[in-house]
C-alpha cells in the first residue's frame, strides 16, 4: 500500500463521516492559504522558523482557551465573529497578519526602539529563554505588543478582553522574532497561528451546519 492510500484508509477509519466531510470541504476551499504557507516555508528559512514557532504557540493557545473558556456558552456576537473570520480564511489568516505585522513589527516597533534608544544607555539584557536584546528593543517590543493587544478590544465578541490579553502576550513573541530574525519570522508565526486557528474554527462551524 502506498503512503497516500495508507493515510486515506486510516483517515476514513478513525474520523467520523460528518467530521470527515467538514474537513475535506474546508481544506478544499482553502488551497490558496496552504499554497502561500508552503511556498513561503520553502522559499524563506526565516519564515519557516517563524512558522514553527507559530505551531507551538497555537497548540498552547488552543489548550489555554479550552481550559479557560470551555464552559462559557457562545453568544450571538461570538457566532457572528466566527462566521466573519471563517468565511474568508485567506483574508483572516494571510492578508490580515501580513498587514498587522508590517504596521506593528515593521513600522511601530523599530520607530519606538529608535525613540527609546535616544534616552536610554545602549545595554543588552538577557531574560529567560529570549536571546540577549538591547534595553530599547525590549521596551519597544513590550510597548508595541500592548498596542497590538488593545487593537483586539475592537473585535465584537464576548471574549475580546481575553483575546486582547492573549494578543499582548503573543505580540511579545512576534516582536522578539522580528527583532532577532527579521519581519519575515513574525509574519510566518502570525500566518501559521491564524491559519491553524481559523481552519479549526471553520471545520467546527461546517460540521455544526
Residue frames as a rotation matrix with the C-alpha (Angstrom) as fourth column:
UNK 1
0.577 0.817 0.000 0.00
0.817 -0.577 0.000 0.00
0.000 0.000 -1.000 0.00
UNK 2
-0.268 -0.686 0.677 1.42
0.619 -0.660 -0.424 3.40
0.738 0.306 0.602 -0.98
UNK 3
-0.878 -0.176 -0.446 1.57
0.475 -0.447 -0.758 6.23
-0.066 -0.877 0.476 1.63
UNK 4
-0.776 0.629 0.044 -1.41
-0.591 -0.750 0.298 8.11
0.221 0.206 0.953 0.16
UNK 5
-0.030 0.777 -0.629 -3.65
-0.232 0.607 0.760 5.05
0.972 0.168 0.162 0.26
UNK 6
-0.430 -0.221 -0.876 -2.42
0.722 0.499 -0.480 4.24
0.543 -0.838 -0.055 3.78
UNK 7
-0.986 0.033 -0.164 -3.31
0.074 -0.794 -0.604 7.72
-0.150 -0.607 0.780 5.06
UNK 8
-0.517 0.847 -0.125 -6.68
-0.708 -0.341 0.618 7.74
0.481 0.408 0.776 3.27
UNK 9
-0.108 0.464 -0.879 -7.62
0.170 0.880 0.443 4.37
0.979 -0.101 -0.174 4.69
UNK 10
-0.528 -0.168 -0.832 -6.78
0.822 0.146 -0.551 5.31
0.214 -0.975 0.061 8.27
UNK 11
-0.970 0.245 0.011 -8.36
-0.244 -0.959 -0.141 8.75
-0.024 -0.140 0.990 7.89
UNK 12
-0.287 0.913 -0.290 -11.63
-0.573 0.079 0.816 7.13
0.768 0.400 0.500 6.75
UNK 13
-0.112 0.207 -0.972 -11.46
0.477 0.869 0.131 4.59
0.872 -0.449 -0.196 9.56
UNK 14
-0.556 -0.259 -0.790 -10.70
0.829 -0.102 -0.550 6.86
0.062 -0.960 0.272 12.52
UNK 15
-0.954 0.195 -0.228 -12.55
-0.161 -0.974 -0.161 10.08
-0.253 -0.116 0.960 11.54
UNK 16
-0.240 0.945 0.222 -16.38
0.439 0.310 -0.843 10.06
-0.866 -0.105 -0.489 11.67
UNK 17
-0.219 0.167 0.961 -18.13
0.976 0.057 0.212 10.68
-0.019 0.984 -0.175 8.35
UNK 18
0.796 0.599 0.093 -19.63
0.598 -0.800 0.034 14.06
0.095 0.029 -0.995 9.32
UNK 19
0.598 -0.666 -0.447 -16.31
-0.072 -0.599 0.798 15.38
-0.799 -0.445 -0.406 10.55
UNK 20
-0.296 -0.715 0.634 -14.57
0.594 0.382 0.708 13.90
-0.748 0.586 0.312 7.52
UNK 21
0.226 0.476 0.850 -16.87
0.955 -0.280 -0.097 15.81
0.192 0.834 -0.518 5.15
UNK 22
0.963 0.141 -0.228 -16.33
0.207 -0.931 0.301 19.03
-0.170 -0.337 -0.926 7.08
UNK 23
0.220 -0.965 -0.143 -12.53
0.083 -0.128 0.988 18.64
-0.972 -0.230 0.052 6.99
UNK 24
-0.385 -0.389 0.837 -12.36
0.812 0.288 0.508 17.87
-0.439 0.875 0.205 3.27
UNK 25
0.544 0.658 0.521 -14.77
0.814 -0.565 -0.136 20.72
0.205 0.498 -0.843 2.44
UNK 26
0.908 -0.206 -0.365 -12.81
0.006 -0.865 0.501 23.31
-0.419 -0.457 -0.785 4.42
UNK 27
-0.016 -0.993 0.119 -9.40
0.189 0.114 0.975 22.13
-0.982 0.038 0.186 3.20
UNK 28
-0.206 -0.023 0.978 -10.50
0.955 0.215 0.206 22.12
-0.215 0.976 -0.022 -0.45
UNK 29
0.749 0.559 0.354 -11.85
0.616 -0.786 -0.062 25.68
0.244 0.264 -0.933 -0.09
UNK 30
0.892 -0.429 -0.144 -8.57
-0.262 -0.748 0.610 26.96
-0.369 -0.506 -0.779 1.38
UNK 31
0.614 -0.674 0.411 -5.98
0.782 0.589 -0.203 25.67
-0.105 0.446 0.889 -1.05
UNK 32
0.494 -0.468 0.733 -4.62
0.199 -0.760 -0.619 29.23
0.847 0.451 -0.282 -1.69
UNK 33
0.752 -0.198 0.629 -3.87
-0.642 -0.434 0.632 29.63
0.148 -0.879 -0.454 2.02
UNK 34
0.730 -0.482 0.484 -1.94
0.107 0.781 0.616 26.35
-0.675 -0.398 0.621 2.19
UNK 35
0.633 -0.497 0.593 -0.17
0.725 0.114 -0.679 27.20
0.270 0.860 0.433 -1.08
UNK 36
0.607 -0.391 0.691 1.10
-0.305 -0.918 -0.252 30.51
0.734 -0.058 -0.677 0.33
UNK 37
0.734 -0.306 0.606 2.29
-0.595 0.142 0.791 28.79
-0.328 -0.942 -0.078 3.53
UNK 38
0.731 -0.436 0.525 4.06
0.453 0.885 0.104 26.02
-0.510 0.162 0.845 1.64
UNK 39
0.591 -0.504 0.629 5.79
0.567 -0.295 -0.769 28.30
0.574 0.811 0.111 -0.86
UNK 40
0.636 -0.325 0.700 6.87
-0.521 -0.850 0.078 30.76
0.569 -0.414 -0.710 1.83
UNK 41
0.762 -0.346 0.547 8.28
-0.367 0.464 0.806 27.98
-0.533 -0.815 0.227 4.06
UNK 42
0.620 -0.532 0.577 10.24
0.722 0.675 -0.153 26.52
-0.308 0.511 0.802 1.13
UNK 43
0.561 -0.344 0.753 11.42
0.460 -0.628 -0.628 29.92
0.689 0.698 -0.194 -0.08
UNK 44
0.132 -0.451 0.883 12.46
-0.527 -0.786 -0.323 31.50
0.840 -0.422 -0.342 3.23
UNK 45
-0.319 -0.339 -0.885 14.22
0.527 0.713 -0.463 29.83
0.788 -0.614 -0.049 6.14
UNK 46
-0.983 -0.017 0.182 13.32
-0.123 -0.679 -0.724 32.83
0.136 -0.734 0.665 8.31
UNK 47
-0.179 0.984 -0.016 9.63
-0.893 -0.155 0.423 32.36
0.414 0.090 0.906 7.51
UNK 48
0.142 0.178 -0.974 9.97
-0.015 0.984 0.178 28.65
0.990 -0.011 0.143 8.31
UNK 49
-0.799 -0.468 -0.377 11.46
0.390 0.073 -0.918 29.44
0.457 -0.880 0.125 11.73
UNK 50
-0.793 0.554 0.256 8.53
-0.610 -0.711 -0.351 31.75
-0.013 -0.434 0.901 12.45
UNK 51
0.052 0.853 -0.519 6.01
-0.721 0.392 0.572 29.19
0.691 0.345 0.636 11.21
UNK 52
-0.251 -0.224 -0.942 7.48
0.354 0.884 -0.304 26.56
0.901 -0.410 -0.143 13.55
UNK 53
-0.993 -0.075 -0.095 7.12
0.118 -0.415 -0.902 28.96
0.028 -0.907 0.421 16.48
UNK 54
-0.501 0.866 -0.016 3.56
-0.837 -0.479 0.266 29.64
0.222 0.146 0.964 15.31
UNK 55
0.005 0.473 -0.881 2.68
-0.159 0.870 0.466 25.94
0.987 0.138 0.080 15.53
UNK 56
-0.600 -0.310 -0.738 3.97
0.629 0.386 -0.674 25.67
0.494 -0.869 -0.037 19.11
UNK 57
-0.970 0.236 0.052 2.21
-0.229 -0.829 -0.510 28.88
-0.077 -0.507 0.858 20.08
UNK 58
-0.308 0.921 -0.238 -1.09
-0.776 -0.099 0.623 27.78
0.550 0.376 0.745 18.58
UNK 59
-0.147 0.208 -0.967 -1.09
0.294 0.943 0.158 24.44
0.944 -0.261 -0.200 20.38
UNK 60
-0.791 -0.192 -0.581 -0.57
0.607 -0.132 -0.784 26.22
0.074 -0.973 0.221 23.69
UNK 61
-0.863 0.504 0.024 -3.19
-0.504 -0.863 0.015 28.84
0.028 0.001 1.000 22.77
UNK 62
-0.142 0.835 -0.532 -5.81
-0.435 0.430 0.791 26.21
0.889 0.344 0.302 21.98
UNK 63
-0.297 -0.032 -0.954 -5.06
0.657 0.718 -0.229 24.38
0.693 -0.695 -0.192 25.24
UNK 64
-0.948 -0.099 -0.304 -5.30
0.295 -0.637 -0.712 27.61
-0.123 -0.765 0.633 27.25
UNK 65
-0.658 0.752 -0.047 -8.53
-0.689 -0.575 0.442 28.66
0.305 0.323 0.896 25.53
UNK 66
-0.070 0.620 -0.782 -10.11
-0.028 0.782 0.623 25.26
0.997 0.065 -0.038 26.15
UNK 67
-0.538 -0.229 -0.811 -9.10
0.744 0.324 -0.585 25.44
0.397 -0.918 -0.005 29.80
UNK 68
-0.920 0.055 -0.389 -10.43
0.194 -0.798 -0.570 28.95
-0.342 -0.600 0.723 30.43
UNK 69
-0.597 0.678 -0.428 -13.38
-0.758 -0.651 0.026 29.30
-0.261 0.341 0.903 28.04
UNK 70
-0.939 0.194 -0.284 -14.67
0.028 0.866 0.499 25.77
0.343 0.460 -0.819 27.55
UNK 71
-0.528 0.761 -0.378 -17.61
0.825 0.354 -0.441 26.28
-0.202 -0.544 -0.814 29.92
UNK 72
-0.545 0.311 -0.779 -18.54
-0.135 -0.949 -0.284 29.71
-0.828 -0.049 0.559 28.51
UNK 73
0.121 0.652 0.749 -21.55
0.747 0.437 -0.501 29.39
-0.653 0.620 -0.434 26.15
UNK 74
-0.812 -0.465 0.352 -21.09
0.576 -0.545 0.609 31.28
-0.091 0.698 0.710 22.85
UNK 75
-0.154 0.738 -0.656 -23.21
0.100 -0.649 -0.754 34.39
-0.983 -0.182 0.026 22.30
UNK 76
0.753 0.488 0.443 -24.76
0.507 0.000 -0.862 35.55
-0.421 0.873 -0.247 19.05
UNK 77
0.780 -0.534 -0.326 -21.88
-0.601 -0.784 -0.153 38.02
-0.173 0.315 -0.933 18.65
UNK 78
-0.120 -0.846 0.520 -19.40
-0.507 0.502 0.701 35.15
-0.854 -0.179 -0.489 19.07
UNK 79
0.112 0.244 0.963 -21.08
0.565 0.782 -0.264 33.15
-0.817 0.574 -0.051 16.31
UNK 80
0.969 0.246 0.015 -21.13
0.165 -0.601 -0.782 36.18
-0.183 0.760 -0.623 14.02
UNK 81
0.435 -0.886 -0.164 -17.43
-0.795 -0.463 0.392 36.79
-0.423 -0.040 -0.905 14.65
UNK 82
-0.250 -0.501 0.828 -16.55
-0.069 0.863 0.501 33.15
-0.966 0.068 -0.250 13.89
UNK 83
0.521 0.513 0.682 -18.61
0.649 0.281 -0.707 33.32
-0.554 0.811 -0.187 10.69
UNK 84
0.934 -0.165 -0.318 -16.82
-0.285 -0.879 -0.382 36.53
-0.217 0.447 -0.868 9.69
UNK 85
0.108 -0.994 -0.007 -13.28
-0.852 -0.096 0.514 35.18
-0.512 -0.050 -0.858 10.13
UNK 86
-0.374 -0.259 0.890 -14.01
0.028 0.957 0.290 31.75
-0.927 0.133 -0.351 8.62
UNK 87
0.737 0.666 0.113 -15.87
0.167 -0.018 -0.986 32.93
-0.655 0.746 -0.125 5.52
UNK 88
0.824 -0.567 -0.002 -12.53
-0.145 -0.206 -0.968 34.09
0.549 0.797 -0.252 4.09
UNK 89
0.817 -0.556 -0.151 -9.69
0.423 0.401 0.813 32.27
-0.391 -0.728 0.563 5.83
UNK 90
0.109 -0.811 0.574 -7.22
0.946 -0.092 -0.311 33.63
0.305 0.577 0.757 3.28
UNK 91
0.232 0.037 0.972 -8.07
0.047 -0.999 0.027 37.19
0.972 0.039 -0.234 4.26
UNK 92
0.887 0.214 0.408 -8.10
-0.373 -0.187 0.909 36.42
0.270 -0.959 -0.086 8.00
UNK 93
0.821 -0.538 0.189 -5.05
0.262 0.650 0.714 34.15
-0.507 -0.537 0.674 8.08
UNK 94
0.069 -0.828 0.557 -2.78
0.993 0.112 0.043 35.59
-0.097 0.550 0.830 5.37
UNK 95
0.016 -0.041 0.999 -3.64
0.514 -0.857 -0.043 39.16
0.858 0.514 0.007 4.39
UNK 96
0.867 0.416 0.273 -4.58
-0.017 -0.523 0.852 40.29
0.497 -0.744 -0.447 7.91
UNK 97
0.740 -0.625 -0.249 -1.39
0.508 0.276 0.816 39.02
-0.442 -0.730 0.522 9.60
UNK 98
-0.087 -0.797 0.598 0.84
0.979 -0.178 -0.095 40.50
0.182 0.577 0.796 6.89
UNK 99
0.208 0.245 0.947 -0.74
0.241 -0.951 0.193 43.93
0.948 0.189 -0.257 7.29
UNK 100
0.975 0.210 0.066 -0.65
-0.019 -0.214 0.977 43.76
0.219 -0.954 -0.205 11.09
UNK 101
0.520 -0.843 -0.137 2.99
0.752 0.375 0.543 42.66
-0.406 -0.385 0.829 11.19
UNK 102
-0.139 -0.551 0.823 4.10
0.829 -0.519 -0.208 45.34
0.542 0.654 0.528 8.74
UNK 103
0.430 0.392 0.813 2.35
-0.030 -0.894 0.447 48.02
0.902 -0.217 -0.373 10.82
UNK 104
0.972 0.073 0.223 3.25
-0.220 -0.047 0.974 46.82
0.081 -0.996 -0.030 14.32
UNK 105
0.598 -0.784 0.170 6.56
0.392 0.471 0.791 44.98
-0.699 -0.406 0.588 13.95
UNK 106
0.111 -0.571 0.813 7.73
0.992 0.011 -0.128 46.60
0.065 0.821 0.568 10.72
UNK 107
0.037 -0.017 0.999 6.94
0.315 -0.949 -0.027 50.26
0.948 0.316 -0.030 11.47
UNK 108
0.766 0.380 0.519 5.91
-0.296 -0.508 0.809 50.90
0.571 -0.773 -0.276 15.09
UNK 109
0.895 -0.399 -0.199 8.43
0.407 0.549 0.730 48.65
-0.182 -0.734 0.654 16.84
UNK 110
-0.015 -0.961 0.278 11.56
0.976 -0.075 -0.204 49.98
0.216 0.268 0.939 15.05
UNK 111
0.067 0.097 0.993 10.30
0.158 -0.984 0.085 53.56
0.985 0.151 -0.081 15.45
UNK 112
0.917 0.301 0.262 9.76
-0.216 -0.177 0.960 53.11
0.336 -0.937 -0.097 19.19
UNK 113
0.625 -0.756 -0.196 13.14
0.767 0.546 0.339 51.42
-0.149 -0.362 0.920 19.53
UNK 114
-0.162 -0.702 0.693 14.85
0.749 -0.545 -0.377 54.40
0.642 0.458 0.615 17.87
UNK 115
0.354 0.372 0.858 12.99
-0.197 -0.867 0.457 56.92
0.914 -0.331 -0.234 20.07
UNK 116
0.998 0.063 -0.006 13.75
-0.011 0.270 0.963 55.00
0.062 -0.961 0.271 23.28
UNK 117
0.445 -0.895 -0.025 17.41
0.890 0.445 -0.100 54.45
0.101 0.022 0.995 22.34
UNK 118
0.112 -0.364 0.924 17.93
0.229 -0.896 -0.381 58.21
0.967 0.254 -0.017 22.29
UNK 119
0.395 0.193 0.898 17.18
-0.684 -0.591 0.428 58.40
0.613 -0.783 -0.102 26.02
UNK 120
0.918 -0.014 0.396 18.47
-0.288 0.664 0.690 55.07
-0.272 -0.748 0.606 27.35
UNK 121
-0.048 -0.999 0.002 22.00
-0.821 0.040 0.570 53.66
-0.569 0.026 -0.822 27.56
UNK 122
0.331 0.081 -0.940 22.98
-0.805 0.544 -0.236 51.05
0.492 0.835 0.246 24.98
UNK 123
-0.563 -0.455 0.690 22.93
-0.767 0.599 -0.231 47.97
-0.308 -0.659 -0.686 27.22
UNK 124
-0.270 0.426 -0.863 21.90
-0.508 0.699 0.504 44.38
0.818 0.575 0.027 26.46
UNK 125
-0.253 0.284 0.925 19.80
-0.914 0.242 -0.325 42.24
-0.316 -0.928 0.198 28.76
UNK 126
-0.752 0.052 -0.657 19.07
-0.233 0.912 0.339 38.52
0.616 0.408 -0.674 28.90
UNK 127
-0.309 0.751 0.583 15.59
-0.916 -0.069 -0.396 37.47
-0.257 -0.656 0.709 30.04
UNK 128
0.384 0.501 0.775 14.64
-0.389 0.850 -0.356 33.79
-0.837 -0.165 0.521 30.41
UNK 129
0.126 -0.280 0.952 14.79
0.630 0.764 0.142 31.99
-0.766 0.582 0.272 27.03
UNK 130
0.966 0.255 0.041 14.83
0.202 -0.643 -0.739 35.23
-0.162 0.722 -0.673 25.00
UNK 131
0.209 -0.936 0.285 18.13
0.911 0.080 -0.406 35.96
0.357 0.344 0.869 23.20
UNK 132
-0.316 -0.397 -0.862 20.10
0.724 -0.687 0.051 38.95
-0.612 -0.608 0.505 24.55
UNK 133
0.221 0.468 0.856 18.45
0.867 -0.497 0.048 42.17
0.447 0.731 -0.516 23.41
UNK 134
-0.802 -0.436 0.407 19.12
0.271 -0.874 -0.403 45.87
0.532 -0.213 0.820 23.82
UNK 135
-0.689 0.538 -0.486 17.04
0.493 -0.144 -0.858 47.53
-0.531 -0.831 -0.166 26.52
UNK 136
-0.569 0.463 -0.680 15.50
-0.617 -0.787 -0.020 49.85
-0.544 0.408 0.733 23.93
UNK 137
-0.693 0.287 -0.661 14.47
-0.447 0.549 0.706 46.82
0.566 0.785 -0.253 21.84
UNK 138
-0.782 0.394 -0.484 12.83
0.594 0.708 -0.382 45.15
0.192 -0.586 -0.788 24.83
UNK 139
-0.591 0.568 -0.572 10.84
0.116 -0.642 -0.758 48.26
-0.798 -0.514 0.314 25.70
UNK 140
-0.558 0.372 -0.742 9.72
-0.807 -0.450 0.382 48.70
-0.192 0.812 0.551 22.09
UNK 141
-0.801 0.257 -0.541 8.65
-0.019 0.892 0.452 45.04
0.599 0.372 -0.709 21.88
UNK 142
-0.680 0.545 -0.491 6.52
0.702 0.290 -0.651 45.29
-0.212 -0.787 -0.579 25.03
UNK 143
-0.541 0.467 -0.700 5.02
-0.191 -0.878 -0.438 48.68
-0.819 -0.103 0.564 24.13
UNK 144
-0.661 0.268 -0.701 4.14
-0.733 -0.030 0.679 47.53
0.162 0.963 0.216 20.61
UNK 145
-0.811 0.335 -0.480 2.61
0.296 0.942 0.157 44.34
0.505 -0.014 -0.863 21.98
UNK 146
-0.629 0.603 -0.490 0.40
0.451 -0.230 -0.863 46.29
-0.633 -0.763 -0.127 24.39
UNK 147
-0.452 0.443 -0.774 -0.86
-0.684 -0.730 -0.018 48.39
-0.573 0.521 0.633 21.48
UNK 148
-0.761 0.126 -0.637 -1.39
-0.425 0.645 0.635 45.18
0.491 0.754 -0.437 19.49
UNK 149
-0.797 0.470 -0.379 -3.47
0.602 0.662 -0.446 43.80
0.041 -0.584 -0.811 22.36
UNK 150
-0.529 0.605 -0.595 -5.55
-0.007 -0.704 -0.710 46.96
-0.849 -0.371 0.377 22.67
UNK 151
-0.701 0.241 -0.672 -6.38
-0.713 -0.254 0.653 46.73
-0.014 0.937 0.350 18.96
UNK 152
-0.808 0.360 -0.467 -8.12
0.173 0.902 0.396 43.41
0.564 0.239 -0.791 19.61
UNK 153
-0.724 0.591 -0.355 -10.53
0.348 -0.131 -0.928 45.09
-0.595 -0.796 -0.111 22.02
UNK 154
-0.536 0.524 -0.662 -12.29
-0.740 -0.669 0.069 46.46
-0.407 0.527 0.747 18.93
UNK 155
-0.873 0.231 -0.428 -13.44
-0.089 0.789 0.608 42.94
0.479 0.569 -0.669 17.96
UNK 156
-0.228 0.902 0.367 -17.12
-0.937 -0.306 0.168 42.30
0.264 -0.306 0.915 18.52
UNK 157
0.126 0.322 -0.938 -17.37
0.032 0.944 0.328 39.17
0.992 -0.071 0.109 20.66
UNK 158
0.883 0.431 0.184 -17.78
-0.150 -0.114 0.982 38.30
0.445 -0.895 -0.036 24.33
UNK 159
0.731 -0.654 -0.197 -14.20
0.592 0.463 0.660 37.13
-0.340 -0.599 0.725 24.97
UNK 160
0.684 -0.460 0.566 -12.43
0.293 -0.537 -0.791 40.15
0.668 0.707 -0.232 23.45
UNK 161
0.691 -0.465 0.554 -10.76
-0.717 -0.537 0.444 41.03
0.091 -0.704 -0.704 26.77
UNK 162
0.572 -0.475 0.669 -9.23
0.005 0.817 0.577 37.57
-0.820 -0.327 0.470 26.95
UNK 163
0.679 -0.297 0.671 -8.21
0.734 0.261 -0.627 37.87
0.012 0.918 0.395 23.30
UNK 164
0.789 -0.386 0.478 -6.59
-0.239 -0.909 -0.340 41.27
0.566 0.154 -0.810 23.99
UNK 165
0.574 -0.589 0.569 -4.53
-0.672 0.057 0.738 39.81
-0.467 -0.806 -0.363 26.85
UNK 166
0.529 -0.342 0.777 -3.56
0.418 0.901 0.111 36.82
-0.738 0.266 0.620 24.71
UNK 167
0.795 -0.202 0.572 -2.67
0.509 -0.292 -0.810 39.09
0.330 0.935 -0.130 21.78
UNK 168
0.755 -0.552 0.355 -0.42
-0.635 -0.751 0.182 41.14
0.166 -0.362 -0.917 24.06
UNK 169
0.416 -0.592 0.690 1.44
-0.359 0.590 0.723 38.03
-0.836 -0.548 0.033 25.15
UNK 170
0.442 -0.232 0.867 1.79
0.718 0.670 -0.186 36.57
-0.538 0.705 0.463 21.68
UNK 171
0.957 -0.109 0.267 2.69
0.081 -0.787 -0.611 40.02
0.277 0.607 -0.745 20.40
UNK 172
0.536 -0.811 0.235 5.81
-0.690 -0.260 0.676 39.83
-0.487 -0.525 -0.699 22.56
UNK 173
0.189 -0.429 0.883 6.71
0.316 0.878 0.358 36.55
-0.930 0.212 0.302 20.83
UNK 174
0.698 0.122 0.706 6.18
0.716 -0.106 -0.690 38.15
-0.009 0.987 -0.161 17.40
UNK 175
0.938 -0.332 0.098 8.19
-0.331 -0.943 -0.027 41.18
0.101 -0.007 -0.995 18.48
UNK 176
0.314 -0.852 0.418 11.13
-0.436 0.261 0.861 39.09
-0.843 -0.453 -0.290 19.68
UNK 177
0.293 -0.150 0.944 11.07
0.693 0.714 -0.102 37.11
-0.659 0.684 0.313 16.42
UNK 178
0.873 0.093 0.478 11.07
0.430 -0.608 -0.667 40.31
0.229 0.788 -0.571 14.37
UNK 179
0.811 -0.575 0.104 13.87
-0.565 -0.726 0.391 41.86
-0.150 -0.376 -0.914 16.44
UNK 180
0.117 -0.818 0.563 16.13
-0.447 0.463 0.765 38.80
-0.887 -0.341 -0.312 16.25
UNK 181
-0.346 -0.222 0.912 15.28
0.508 0.773 0.381 37.14
-0.789 0.594 -0.155 12.93
UNK 182
-0.997 -0.011 -0.081 13.53
-0.058 -0.606 0.793 39.79
-0.058 0.795 0.604 10.87
UNK 183
-0.398 0.912 -0.097 9.98
-0.836 -0.404 -0.371 40.69
-0.378 -0.067 0.924 9.90
UNK 184
-0.216 0.292 -0.932 9.59
-0.702 0.617 0.356 37.50
0.679 0.731 0.072 7.86
UNK 185
-0.858 -0.156 -0.489 9.78
0.181 0.799 -0.573 35.41
0.480 -0.580 -0.658 11.03
UNK 186
-0.790 0.608 -0.074 6.98
-0.125 -0.278 -0.953 37.26
-0.600 -0.744 0.295 12.80
UNK 187
-0.183 0.718 -0.671 4.86
-0.981 -0.179 0.076 37.14
-0.066 0.672 0.737 9.64
UNK 188
-0.482 -0.063 -0.874 5.45
-0.366 0.921 0.136 33.38
0.796 0.385 -0.467 9.39
UNK 189
-0.960 0.111 -0.256 4.44
0.279 0.450 -0.848 32.83
0.021 -0.886 -0.464 13.02
UNK 190
-0.591 0.770 -0.242 1.35
-0.462 -0.569 -0.680 35.02
-0.661 -0.290 0.692 12.71
UNK 191
-0.186 0.508 -0.841 0.15
-0.945 0.141 0.294 33.43
0.268 0.850 0.454 9.46
UNK 192
-0.658 -0.113 -0.745 0.70
-0.071 0.994 -0.088 29.88
0.750 -0.005 -0.661 10.74
UNK 193
-0.946 0.295 -0.132 -1.07
0.163 0.083 -0.983 30.62
-0.279 -0.952 -0.126 14.03
UNK 194
-0.377 0.851 -0.364 -4.09
-0.712 -0.518 -0.474 32.24
-0.593 0.081 0.801 12.38
UNK 195
-0.340 0.224 -0.913 -4.30
-0.783 0.470 0.407 29.53
0.520 0.854 0.016 9.73
UNK 196
-0.840 -0.006 -0.543 -4.48
0.210 0.918 -0.335 26.73
0.501 -0.396 -0.770 12.29
UNK 197
-0.825 0.528 -0.203 -6.96
0.080 -0.246 -0.966 28.60
-0.560 -0.813 0.160 14.50
UNK 198
-0.284 0.761 -0.583 -9.30
-0.799 -0.524 -0.295 29.68
-0.531 0.382 0.757 11.70
UNK 199
-0.481 0.102 -0.870 -9.17
-0.589 0.697 0.408 26.37
0.649 0.710 -0.275 9.80
UNK 200
-0.925 0.130 -0.357 -10.06
0.340 0.700 -0.628 24.63
0.168 -0.702 -0.692 13.06
UNK 201
-0.604 0.733 -0.313 -12.94
-0.164 -0.499 -0.851 27.07
-0.780 -0.463 0.422 13.61
UNK 202
-0.326 0.467 -0.822 -14.13
-0.944 -0.206 0.257 26.67
-0.049 0.860 0.508 10.03
UNK 203
-0.737 0.033 -0.675 -14.18
-0.140 0.970 0.201 22.86
0.661 0.242 -0.710 10.34
UNK 204
-0.863 0.424 -0.274 -16.18
0.407 0.263 -0.875 23.07
-0.299 -0.867 -0.400 13.58
UNK 205
-0.439 0.713 -0.547 -18.62
-0.513 -0.699 -0.499 25.56
-0.738 0.061 0.672 12.03
UNK 206
-0.430 0.242 -0.870 -19.05
-0.836 0.256 0.485 23.46
0.340 0.936 0.092 8.87
UNK 207
-0.869 0.056 -0.491 -19.63
0.158 0.973 -0.169 20.31
0.468 -0.225 -0.854 10.91
UNK 208
-0.756 0.586 -0.292 -22.28
0.282 -0.112 -0.953 22.02
-0.591 -0.803 -0.080 13.04
UNK 209
-0.162 0.710 -0.685 -24.17
-0.698 -0.573 -0.429 23.18
-0.697 0.409 0.589 9.98
